[in-house]
Amino acid sequence: MPAGTTGAVAFADRHVGPSADDVARMLAVVGQPSLEALVDAAVPAAIRTDGPLDLPAAGSETGVTARLRALADRNTVRRSMIGLGYSGTVTPPVIRRNVLEDPSWYTAYTPYQPEISQGRLEALLNFQTVVAELTGLALANASMLDEATAAAEAMTLLRRSSKAPADAAFVVDADVLPQTLAVVRTRAEAIGLPVVVHDTRQGLPEGDLFGLLLQYPGASGLVRDDAALVRAAHDRGALVAVAADLLALTLLRPPGEIGVDVALGTSQRFGVPLGGGGPHAGYLAVRDGLQRTLPGRLVGVSKDADGNPAYRLALQTREQHIRREKATSNICTAQVLLAVIASMYAVHHGPDGLRRIASAVADRASSLAGAVRDRGLEVVHEDVFDTVLVRVPGRADEVVAAAREAGYWLRRVDGDVVGVACDETTTPADVDRVAGCFPEAGAAVDGAPVGLPAALARTSAFLTHPVFALHRSETSMLRYLKRLSDADYALDRGMIPLGSCTMKLNATAEMEPISWPAFADVHPFAPAEDQAGTRALVAELEAQLAEVTGYDAVSLQPNAGSQGELAGLLAIRAYHRSRGDEARDICLIPTSAHGTNAASAVMAGLRVVTVATTATGDVDLDDLDAKVAQHGERLAAVMVTYPSTHGVFEAGITRLCETVHAAGGQVYVDGANLNALVGIAKPGEFGADVSHLNLHKTFCIPHGGGGPGVGPVAARAHLAPFLPSAEVAGGPDAGRTTAGGTGPDGVGPVSGAPFGSAGILPISWTYLALMGPDGLLRATQAALLTANYVAARLRDHFPVLYTGEGGLVAHECVLDLRPLTASTGVTVEDVAKRLVDFGFHAPTMSFPVAGTLMVEPTESEDLAELDRFCDAMVAIRAEVAEVEDGRWSVEDSPLRGAPHTAAMLVGEWDRAYDRARAVYPAGVTPQRKYWPPVRRIDGAYGDRNLVCSCPPVEELAGL
Ligand SMILES: *Cc1c(COP(=O)(O)O)cnc(C)c1O
């Protein structure tokens, strides 16, 4: 045992599933003598990197935790009263421990298989209900990445829905949050929408406008009556979006009651920690008539094969919002875990509790205003909810510094004005202490009472559904959370072999630090000195990701892969422009690309031209040559995924890069599949210019049931000045990434917070520290081995669609069911649902090729679990053979009957196969049985009868 080690098994030995014996057995099946030989055979020599990764050696969990603790200790957490869309909040402990810190919630996948996702679908339906009812609008989605990106989505939604002339402007009120305006500007500039900032207290500006964005209450704290303004905008043919504070809406007349078209915002203050800026669930809600324009995921109610109510994602065809030229948005990973927390906060407190919390916040603001007036100071606005601006001519810096000394972060609005935002955590003692930081300026100032304007009081009821009344006791709340998570299948039950999504281990040691107050309770605009630990962590993580990818600069700001793509493409466009290449606006994308690729290109103002793929699944290099020749001077970029979405290391990648560079284009490599490359190849070395990575895939941030994510953008030096600027106008000391232009070349921010989802970066930092260069290489080797093992074991039962050199796949394999579907009628869906009976989450269905299943086992699954999966697939193939042999029709087969519920077993049983066959197929034992709560769900029925908020209980019963 090396000196200084504790004797415990190294972390990498527990992160990587297969043991040394397993590896030997699997190599034999794959037909390779060693892991090194497997990598040599599978990966083209031309792209291999030399030597090991230059990263610190692996540490133990105790050692790494201590190092992280030292970083955390460099943060100085004070009580935040900065506001600006980020508020202190209390995460109810029952929710923190049983949702945020519970793997049955955080390790789940996006609910594409609704029969095994009923728990989180119900929680998300609650979220939609909370948002729709608080905003007074018809329908809300679940969810948006943050408030600022929700505003940008609202802008494009209004543009699509308005009949205003093509050159009409988007008018943003001067009291909108500064970081929201900054993101809106980034997104508007890319697609050529004019943005006009205007103080709408004087009415609307001259000229055509298609949309208007208001903030309610405003960044200045002001609560004003916008009813006349909304009418005026409508009269001029514009639509209106309002960024609204959900807690304030428990007391204030909601935007829906004055005819607003769209509401948006964040649900952060519903129990989600500040986290240094994220992750938090943004929201977007629309009035009746705009339902089908709403981007993002939408949960709806439908029915299952027995006619029982069941939840599923509604209007899935609308996911064309992420499809090619028609794309209206690139949202894929959202903020499911955070939306669940926010919804549970509403369930926990109920409408009365929320109103009480909001009233207490408003009281604190009023008493603070009274206290500063007593000191002879003037407040800027009297009609406010939680934020008070105080005039201290020439002395703002002094007040902010005194408050910091006393343990509070205040907002320096300018040299003469200080902002103080109250929240759920503000006590009367806090109010006294903060007031004491203001100067004594003379005799008390008089004025109207400061607080909520009576004329704008909310009169309508909200959250009247029983779910918001039933769980007042903690016992009941705990059982509700447990009941929902018990309905779902997550990584804590078994393998989730999702191609393209890398559902690997999210180790407990990686997860624990996100709850540390030093990371959880930091406001994104807190002074840089108070965030020294976070800054150091960001810098280390950026440097390590640069080393892993071979790029020169990394920005951690994008809060999903889709946003990293957008940032990378914006950088390419800005680079071309900086060289006078204004005309370069064509983005070549292979037909097999992930939906977000083309959508991001459209959002970056590029035109998408597709490149064919050959019969073997590779990018068709002849077609690439032709398209490059055809578009010549207009070529901006090619965007390819590597290894490809077909799960293959294409040997042609270096030639592809050369061809595009020779024509003056840039190469974007989608790095979502980096799990196949870490330690063996670097995109920045083999010819690419820019990539995004998905930390929620390769670097162990859990999928959260569909978010959060982090999608860093990494680039070579010539693009570095164009990476997203972290400069935001709002904070007392806005942060900036180590990479990234803040100067005239910068493209502006792509997320509201300087470091995006800063609160979950400790997860990936910890993973890298625990694995070290050797562990990371082993993980990649094991990921290639498990995929090739599954391919080898299943090849004789289902054809493996694509392979690369030597008949090997990369880290995933595509199983072709189309021949079987043609001969028997058994579909990929039948196989996916039958896998539920066997206790599995289905692989990715029909991506990148319709009629196929894509399997990515990852390095974290051990041989026993891999064999359990392969055995299940072989048994299912045998059931298909029974259809082929005419034993029963596909309609009468256990495949079509799947998944089978416990409820089916009681009463009549008139099926061709028996009950045991239905629920205990080969290899499934009662001791280890997952029971799906509903039968196969009829998605089309729900789309025809759209119900996207909690339905009345009677309706549920009678569905
Ligand atoms: C997951 C994925 C994306 C999108 O990432 P999100 O974080 O979901 O936005 C893009 N490309 C590929 C190949 C992916 O697998």
Ligand as a Chemical Component Dictionary entry (heavy atoms), coordinates in Angstrom:
data_LIG
# 
_chem_comp.id                   LIG 
_chem_comp.type                 NON-POLYMER 
_chem_comp.pdbx_formal_charge   0 
_chem_comp.three_letter_code    LIG 
# 
loop_
_chem_comp_atom.comp_id 
_chem_comp_atom.atom_id 
_chem_comp_atom.alt_atom_id 
_chem_comp_atom.type_symbol 
_chem_comp_atom.charge 
_chem_comp_atom.model_Cartn_x 
_chem_comp_atom.model_Cartn_y 
_chem_comp_atom.model_Cartn_z 
_chem_comp_atom.pdbx_ordinal 
LIG C1 C1 C 0 -27.397 15.971 -25.070 1  
LIG C2 C2 C 0 -26.875 16.426 -26.378 2  
LIG C3 C3 C 0 -26.987 17.774 -26.762 3  
LIG C4 C4 C 0 -27.788 18.826 -26.002 4  
LIG O1 O1 O 0 -27.420 19.048 -24.694 5  
LIG P1 P1 P 0 -28.477 19.662 -23.661 6  
LIG O2 O2 O 0 -27.691 19.856 -22.428 7  
LIG O3 O3 O 0 -29.571 18.686 -23.527 8  
LIG O4 O4 O 0 -28.960 20.938 -24.224 9  
LIG C5 C5 C 0 -26.403 18.142 -27.960 10 
LIG N1 N1 N 0 -25.776 17.250 -28.746 11 
LIG C6 C6 C 0 -25.680 15.942 -28.414 12 
LIG C7 C7 C 0 -24.969 14.987 -29.325 13 
LIG C8 C8 C 0 -26.239 15.484 -27.229 14 
LIG O5 O5 O 0 -26.179 14.193 -26.907 15 
# 
loop_
_chem_comp_bond.comp_id 
_chem_comp_bond.atom_id_1 
_chem_comp_bond.atom_id_2 
_chem_comp_bond.value_order 
_chem_comp_bond.pdbx_ordinal 
LIG C1 C2 SING 1  
LIG C2 C3 SING 2  
LIG C2 C8 DOUB 3  
LIG C3 C4 SING 4  
LIG C3 C5 DOUB 5  
LIG C4 O1 SING 6  
LIG O1 P1 SING 7  
LIG P1 O2 DOUB 8  
LIG P1 O3 SING 9  
LIG P1 O4 SING 10 
LIG C5 N1 SING 11 
LIG N1 C6 DOUB 12 
LIG C6 C7 SING 13 
LIG C6 C8 SING 14 
LIG C8 O5 SING 15 
# 
